[in-house]
């Protein structure tokens, strides 16, 4: 659910999301978690949960129009709005152009490398909250493994593909260059006070300033395409 322990304690106390107490510890039924996620509304849900739910559902519809960029032109228009908004946030004067740049790279990757080959729903989920200082993007595209196997047929897992995407320079011939922009993203994050969570298939990366080597792990949850969460 990607919420903090303090949040879970607070929700338990006010009755919003109840825990089961055993031996002084809190436990949760998986069915209760599934029910909570299924009943999220735009007003109460955080962006990450909305985006992950959309990217992982078996049969999704288009996201709410507030977050849906059906094509690159819509995404670029909203990216410009993001830049103007971040430019007014105190403390981001020196870093907001970099935040916009990595957001643009991730979003453009989705369009550039799924053009004409979206498995079901084209376009991306793109939302941001300046109060929480976060940006979330997701797509229901082919995912990095399938894309990179065109030029690296030996890749056999989402973890391998994710590592290659963030570390190796590949052919510049479209659509084979997926991931080259992600190396730019990695360099920006590692040099600045920006955190990045990135998932494709069943592989996830958590990256922050100074991280080396890359923290890539396999997760039980699977998404179709890619999911990115930028915090600043």
N, C-alpha and C positions, 0 to 999 in steps of 0.2 A: 504493500500500500504506500510505501515511501513516505511515512510520517514518523516523527520523532517519538522517543519513549515518553517525553513530557506530554506530547499531544495525546498519546494513547491514554495516559493516566488522567488527563483532563477530561477526555471524552468519556472514560469510564465513570468518573466522578459525577458528571452531569447527566449521565444516562444516554449519551449519543451513540456510543459504541461500547457495549458492556463486555467485560472480561469475566472469565470463570476463575475463581480463586482456589488454588490448591497449594497447601504448604507454603503460604506466603508469596506465591508467584502467580502471575497472570497468564492465562491461556485463552486461546480463541478458537472457536470452531471454524473450519474451512468454509462450511456452508454459510456462516454469518459474514465472513469476508466476501464471499461471492455475492451474497445478497446486497451488501453495502455497495460494492462496485457497480452492480447492475442498476441500482437506484440513484446513482449520482445525477445531480442536476447541474446546469451551467453555473448557477449561483453559488453552490456549495463545493463543487469539485475543484481540485487544483488542476492546472493545465496538464501536468505530467500524467496524471491518472486518466484524464480524458483522452490524451493522445495515445497512451499505451493501450487503452481499451479499444480504441478505433483500429490501431495497427495490428492488434492480436486477435480480433474477433474473426470467427469462421466465415461469417457472411456479413460484411459491413455495408452500410449505406454512406452517402456523402456526409462529411462532418457538418456541424452547424455552420451556417454561412458566416458567422462571426470569425471562424478560424479557417475556413476553406479557401485555398488558393487553387482554383481549377486549372490554371495555366501559369506560365512564367511571367506574363505581363501583369497579372493580378499580384503575384508574389513580389515583383519589383516595385510595384506601386506601394504595397504595404511595407516593404523594406525601407522605402524613403520616409514613410510616416514614422517607422520605428526610429530611424536616425534623428529625425526632428524631435521626437519625444525624449530619447535618451540624452540629447544635447541640452535639455533643460534640467536634468537630474543632477543635484549637487554631489560633487565628489567624483563624477564620471567625466569631467572635462577632458582629461588626457587619454582616457581609455575607450570612450564610447565609439570612436571610429573603428577601433579594432574589434569590438563586440559586433558591430554591424557587418564588418568584413567577414568574420567567421560564420555569422548567420547566413550571409549571402552565399558563401561557398557551400555550406551544407544544403541549403535549399536548392541552389542551382544544380548540385550533384543529382538530386532527385529527378529534376526535369531533364537534364542532359543525358542521363543514362537509362531512362525508362521511356524515352520518346518513342511512341508507336508500339511499345511492348509492355504496357501496364497490365498486370495479371487480371485486375478487376476494375478498381476505381482509380482513375487518373487524378493527378494533382496531389497537394500536400496539406497537412494540418500545420498551421503556423499561428502561434499565440504567444503573447508576452504579458508580463505583469511587472511594472516598474516598482511597485511597493514591495513585492517579494524579490525583486531583482532577478528575474528568471525569464528565459526564452525557451520555448519548446517547439520542436519540429518533428513531424513523422510522415512517412509515406507507406503505401501498400504496394511498393514496387517489387522488383525481382530480388533485391537484397544484394549485398556485396559479393558473397560467394559465387552466385550464378554469374554475375557480371565479370568477375575477375577470371573465372575459369576459361573464358574465351582466349585469354593469353597466357594463363598459368594453369594448364590442365591438371597439373599434379596436386592442386589444392583439394583437400578432402573434408575440411571442416570450417564452420563459421569462425572459429577462433583463429585459424591460420589466415583466412581471408581478411579478417579485421586487422591483424598485425601487418600484413602486407600493405593494406590500404593506408595505414598510418606511418609506414616506414620505408617503403620501396617506391622508387620512381619507375613508372611503367610507360608503355608506348603512348605517344601523344595522339595516335589515330583514334578518332571517335568511332564507337563509344567505348573504346578500351582504356581510356585514361581515368576511369573511376578510381578515386583515392588519391590522385595527385594533389587535388585541392585539400584533401584531409591532412596531408603533411604540412601544408600552410596553416591549417587550423591547429594542429598539434604544436607547432612552433610558437604560435601566438599564445596559446593557453599556457605553455610551459614557461613563458617569459613574463607573464602578467598574472594579476590576481583574478583569475577566471577559472571556474571549475566546469568540467565537461563530463557528462555521462552520455555514452553512445552505445546503442544496441543494434545488432543486425542478426536475424535468425535467433540462435540461442547463445550468441556471444555478446559480452558486454565489456565496455572499457570505462574505467573511471580515471580521469586525468586532471591533474592540478599543477600549479606552478612548481617547477623543479623535479617533477616525477621522472625517474629513470630507474629501472626499465619500465616499459608500459605494463599497467595492471589490467590484463585481459583475462576474463574468467568465463566459464560456461555457466549458464543459468538454466533453471528448469522451465522458465517461461519462454515461449517462442513468439516472435512477432513476424509479420510479413513485411518485408522491406527494411526500413531503418527508422530509428528513433533517437533524437538528440535532445539533451537537456542542458542548457547553458545557464550557469549561475555566476553572478558578479557582485 
